[in-house]
Amino acid sequence: MKVISAVNVNDALLRGIDLFKSQVNYREQESRNGPTMECRSPVTTVYNKPWQRVLFSPDRDANPFFHLYEAIWMLGGSRNLMKLTHFNSGMSAFSDDNETLNGSYGYRWRKQFDYDQLWHVVDMLKRDPDSRRVVLQMWDPVNDLDSPSKDIPCNTNIYFKIRGGELQMTVCNRSNDMIWGAYGANAVHMSVLQEYVAAALGVYIGPYYQVSDSFHVYLNKEWDKVKHLSVTPFLPINEFYPEDHYPLCSNPETFLQECESLIETIPPRRAAGNPEPVDIWPTMWKEHEYQNTFFPEVMIPMIKSYLCHKERRYEECYSHLAQIKAEDWQFACLQWIKRREANWRSKNGT
C-alpha cells in the first residue's frame, strides 16, 4: 500500500506524478480505454486540508466550472445527463440511453436505494457521534456486477466518523485515473460532500482519505501534458488559496433543497452539447431566495460567466467573474477563461 500524504489537491497531483516516475512503483497494464501505468499496490491519498479542492495547474487545465457544478448536481440527487452537457458535452459518451447516467453518485446517495442515505448519515452521527457504522453506499451488486453499462461507479462506498470534533471521511475506489478522476473530479466532488455533512453536524472538516485499488494513469496526451511536473520546495502549494475558506453551507438545513433548486433552473441541452439560447437563464435565478450564500455569491456568477464565455461575450463574462466571492474558485475560473479567450482570438484573428 502506497500512501500519498498531501496538504491539498495541488500537492497531491505533484506527488502522484512523482510516484509514476519510478518504474518500481508501477506496471504497464492494458485497459478498455488503452494502455495504462498502474500502481503495483493500492494507493491511499490523505488530504489534510480537503477544502483546498481547487486545482490551479495550467498544465492540467482542469475545468473548474464543471467540477463544482457537477458536485452540486450530485448533492441535488440528479442523474439527468442534459443538466451536465452545458458544461461538458463529453459526458454523453458515458450514457446508455442519452438521458441519464447510470453511475450517478448523487442519485445513488439520495434516491436509488429508495431512501435518502445522506439524511441517514447525518441523523446517525447526530445520535451517536462515536459510531463506526456510517457507510454511504454507491455500489449496487444487483445492477453493477457484470453489468454492460458504460457508466459503472468507480467510487464504491464512503465511511464517515467523528473524531476529536472533526468529520473524517474515507472514500473507497475500485479504479482511479489519477489525472481526471482522483486529483480532478473526485477531489472536488467528495470534499464538497464532506463539507456539507460536517456543516450539517456542526463539526470541523477533518482529513479526507481516498483509497484507490487500481491507481493508474493513461498513456495519452493528458499524461504527456503533466508528466514533467514534480514536487519542489520552490513551488508554493497554498499560493492561491485565501486565508479564510468561503463556506459551502451557511444554512445546512436548506442546502440540499437549494442544490435541487439550482439544478432545476438549468434547462436541458441536446445530448451533442450544441449551444442553445441562454438569454432567459439569468431571469430564472432568484438569488434573494437562497438561504445559503454560496449559491448567489459563487455558483450563479460562475454559471453566468461560463455561459457568456460559450457565446464569446467576454466583457460580460469577466464582469460576472468579478462577482465570485470565493477567491480560489474565482482565480481558477479567471485563468481557465483567459486561456480559452486567448486561444479563440488566436484562431479567429481577433
N, C-alpha and C positions, 0 to 999 in steps of 0.2 A: 504494500500500500504506500503510495506516494502522498505526501501532504504538502500543499502549497498554502502557506500562511501569508495573507495579504492584508494590507490596510483597506483597499478598495478595489473596484473592478479594473482600474487602470494599472495598478500594481500587479494584480493577478494576471492580466494579459501578458505583461512583460515576463513574469516568472514562468508562465505556461510556455511561452515561446522558447525561453531558455531551456526548458525541460526537453523539448524536441530537437535541441541542437546536439545532444549526445546520443549516439546510436544505442548505447547500452540501455537507454530508457524506453525504446520503442521497437516495434516490429512493423514491417510493411504488410498491410492487410487489405485484401480486396473487399469491396462492398458493392451494394446495388447502385451506388452513386459514384463509383470509381475508386481508384486506389487511395489508401489512407496510410498515415503513420499512426499506429495505435499504441498507446502506452502499455507496457508489459504487465501492469497491475492496475487495479482501480486507483483513482485519484480523488482525494478529498481536498476541496478548496475551502479555506476558512477566511471569511470576510469579517474583519474586526470592526469595520465601520460600514455596514451594508447599506446605509442611507446614502453613502457616496457611490451612487449607482450609475452616474452619467459617464459614458465613455467619450473621451476627448480626442483620441488618436486620429490625426488626419490621414494616416496610412490605412488604418482600419475603416475610417469613413462611415461609421455606423449612423443609421437614420434615427435621430432622437425623437422625431415626431411619431414615427411608427412604434418605436419601443414603448414610449409612455402611453400612447393611445391604446395599444394592444393590452397593456397591463390593466387599464381602466375597463376595456372591453371584457376582459376576463372577470374582473370583480363584479361586473354587471351581469355575469352569468350567461353571456351570449355565445352562440356558435354560428351566428349569421355571417356567412362569407362576405356578403355585399357591404357589410358595415366596416370591413377591413380594406377592401380593394381601392378605396380612395387614397390610401396611404401606402399600399404595397400590392400592386396588381399581381405580383408573382405568387401570392397566396392561393390563387385559383388553381395552381398546379397540384395542390395538396387536397383538393376537394373531390369527393367521389360522385357528387351529384350537382356540382356548380351552384349549390345553395348553402351548404353547411360545411363545417369542418368536424370530422368525426372525433378527433382527439382533443377538442377544445377543453383546456383545463378548467376555465371558469364555469362552463356548463356542467362539467363533472363535479366541481366543488359544490355547486348550488342546486342542480336540477336532476342530473342523470340517475341518481340512485333514489329518487322520489322524496328527497328532503334536502334541506339546505345544510350542508356539512359545516359551512363557516359559522352559522348560528350555533351549532352544537359545539364547535371548537371553542368559541368564546364562552359559551354557557358552562361547559365543563371546567374550564380553567378559572372561571369566577367562583364556582362552587368548591373546587379543590385545586388551589394553586400549586400543590405538590404532585399533581397527577403525572403518571408516566403512561397514560392510556390514550393520549390525544393524538390520533392518527388521521390525517386528511388523505383520503384515497382518490387516486386518479386512474389506476389500472383496473380494468374490468375484465376478469378472466373469462367470463362467458362470451364477451364480444371481441376481446382483443387477442387472445391467444390463438395463433394460427389464422389470424384474420387477413383477408386480401386487401384491406383498406389502404389507401395511400397515406393515411394520417393516423398512426398509432402513437399513443403518448410515449414520449421519451422519459419525462419525469413521471415516476410511478406512484410515489406516496411521500408525505411530509410529516415529520414529527415536531410537535411543539411542546415546550416545557418552560416553566418559570423558575429561574434560579437566581438568587441574590437580587431580586427585584427587576430582573431583566428577562425578556422573552427570547429564548434560544430557539432556533429553527434548523432542522436537518432535512434536507431535500435529497431523496434517493433517485438516481437517474440511471436507466439501463444503457443509454447510448448518447454520448455528449460530444458533438462537434465543438471544439474549443472556441473557434473564431465566431461562428454565427450563433451557436447555442449557449455554451457555458458562460463565456465572457462577452456575450452580446445580449440576446433577448432574455435568457434565464436570469441573469444578474439583476435586470430591471424588474421583470415580472414577479419573481419570488421575493425580492426585497420589498417591493410595494405591498405584496400580500402580508409580509411580516410586519411592516409598519402599520398597516390597518389593524391587524389583530392586536398588536401592542397598544395602539391607541384605544381600541375598544375595551381593553383590560385595564388601562390606566397605568401601564408599566413602561419601563425603558426598553429600547431596542437593544438586544444582546447580539452575540455573534450569529452568523448565518453559515451553516456548513452545507456544502454541496458534495455529495458522494456520487462520483461518476464511474460506473462499472467499465464501460468502454469509452475511454477518453482519447479522442483522436483529432487529427486534422486531415482534411482532404488535400491531396497533392494537386492543387489547381492554382489559378491566378490569384485567388484571395490569399492563399498562403504565401505566394510569391511577394505580395504587397507588404507583408508584415514580418517575414522571417528574418529580416536584417535587424529588427528591433531587439533591444536587450535591456536587462536591469542595469542601471548605472546610478551611482551616488550623486551624479550631477543633474539627474532628471527629477524635478520636484513633482511627486505624485499627488500632492494636495493643492497645487497651484491655483486651480480654477474652481475650487470649492469654497463657498462662503463660510465664514466662521460660524454663523448660525444657520442650521439647516432649515429650509422652508418646510413646515409640517404638511404632511399629506392630509391629515384629518383634523379639522377644528371642531367638528361635531360628528363623532363616530356613529351616533345613533341613526343618523340620516345618510351616512356616507354611501352605503351600498345602493340605496334607492336613488341617490343622485348620480351614481355611476350609470345606473339603468337609464335615468332621465337623459343624461348626456348622449348615450349611445342611441337612444330613440330619435334624437334630433339629427342624426347623420342619415341622410336619405340613401336608399340602396343605389348601388352603382353596377353597371354591367360587369359580367364576370371578366371580360377582357381588360377592364380597367380604363376604358376610354373616357375622356373627360365629358362631364355633363354640366349644364348650367348650375352655378352655385350661388348666384347673387342673392337668393332668398335665404341662405343659411343664417346670416347674422340676425335676421329678424326672428328666427326661430328660437334663439337663445335668450332666456330671460335671466340674465346674470344676477339680478337682485333677488331671485327666488332661491338661490343656492345658499345653504347654511354653512357649507364648507368652502372657505375662500379659495381653496386650491383650484376650484373649477373656474370662477370668473377671473382669477388673478394669474393662473398658469395655463390650464388646459384650453380654455376658449381662445385666448390670444394666440396660443401656439397653433391651434387648428386654423384660425383666420389667416395667420401668416402663411401657413402651408398652402392654403387654397389660393392665396394671392400669388405665391411662387408658381403654382401649377399654371396660372393664367399669365405669368410673366409680368405681373403688376408689382414690380419690386419696390417702388417708393412706398406703396401702401403696405407691402409685406414688412418692410423694416419698421414702419410705424407700429404695427401690431407686435413685432418682436420686442420693441422697447417697452411694451406694457407687461411683459412677463416678469413676475415678481421673484420667482425662484432663479437666483443668479446662475446656478450651474446649468440648468436647462436653457436659460436664455443664451448663455455663451455657446453651448453646443449647437443650438439651433441657428444662431447667427453665423457661426463658422461653416456649418453644413450648407446653409443657403448661399453664402458668399462663394463657396466653391462651385455650386450649381449655376449661379448667375454668371460667374466668370467663364465657365465652360460654354454656356449658352451664347453669351456675347461673342466669344471667340469663334464659335461655329457659324454665327449669323452675321458677323462683321459689324456689330453694333458697339 
